[in-house]
Amino acid sequence: MQFKRRDFIWLQRGALDKAVKDGLAQGIAIGMEQGIEQGIEQGIARGKEEGQLEGKLEAARNMLRDGISAEMVCKYTALSKETVERLRAEL
């Protein structure tokens, strides 16, 4: 009787160890998938922001080349006066 009980406990420990390892592997896989998705979303958002800024900078350069005042460029691009003045100095 004692031998069977010991075997039962040994089998249960093995099953528990396997369940823990499987659960850990599954948790890691889910975490990695969520991390990748979050990284993609952040990358897309950052790309949009950078694209919008680049568009504003290009519009500001064109406006300055056409002789539009820095104040008007700031008004229509929502860029800071410092940024517009820096762009003007680069032209």
C-alpha positions in Angstrom: 0.0 0.0 0.0 2.8 2.4 0.9 4.5 1.9 -2.5 1.3 2.8 -4.4 0.9 6.0 -2.4 4.5 7.0 -3.1 4.0 6.3 -6.8 0.8 8.3 -6.8 2.6 11.3 -5.2 5.5 11.0 -7.6 3.1 11.0 -10.6 1.2 14.0 -9.2 4.4 16.0 -8.7 5.4 15.2 -12.3 2.1 16.3 -13.6 2.2 19.5 -11.5 5.7 20.2 -12.8 4.6 19.7 -16.4 1.6 21.9 -15.8 3.7 24.7 -14.4 6.2 24.5 -17.2 3.4 24.5 -19.8 1.7 27.4 -18.2 4.9 29.4 -18.0 5.7 28.7 -21.7 2.1 29.8 -22.6 2.4 32.9 -20.5 5.7 33.9 -22.1 4.2 33.3 -25.6 1.2 35.5 -24.8 3.4 38.2 -23.3 5.7 38.2 -26.3 2.7 38.4 -28.7 1.2 41.3 -26.7 4.6 43.1 -26.6 5.0 42.8 -30.3 1.4 44.1 -30.9 2.1 47.0 -28.6 5.4 47.8 -30.3 3.8 47.8 -33.7 1.0 50.2 -32.5 3.6 52.5 -30.9 5.7 52.4 -34.1 2.7 53.3 -36.2 1.7 56.2 -33.9 5.3 57.5 -33.8 5.6 57.3 -37.6 2.4 59.3 -38.0 3.6 62.0 -35.6 7.0 62.2 -37.3 5.3 62.4 -40.7 3.0 65.2 -39.6 5.9 67.1 -38.2 7.9 66.7 -41.4 4.9 67.9 -43.4 4.7 71.0 -41.2 8.4 71.7 -41.5 8.3 71.3 -45.3 5.3 73.6 -45.5 7.1 76.1 -43.3 10.2 76.0 -45.5 8.1 76.6 -48.6 6.2 79.5 -47.0 9.5 81.1 -45.9 11.0 80.7 -49.4 7.9 82.5 -50.7 8.5 85.4 -48.4 5.7 84.8 -45.9 6.4 86.2 -42.5 7.5 84.0 -39.6 4.4 85.0 -37.6 2.1 83.8 -40.4 4.1 80.6 -40.8 3.7 80.0 -37.0 0.0 80.7 -37.2 -0.6 78.2 -40.1 1.8 75.4 -39.2 1.5 75.6 -35.4 5.3 75.5 -35.2 7.0 77.5 -32.5 8.6 80.8 -33.4 12.0 79.3 -32.5 11.5 76.4 -34.9 10.5 78.8 -37.7 13.4 81.1 -37.1 15.8 78.1 -37.2 14.3 77.0 -40.5 14.7 80.5 -41.9 18.4 80.5 -40.9 18.9 77.2 -42.7 17.5 78.5 -46.0 
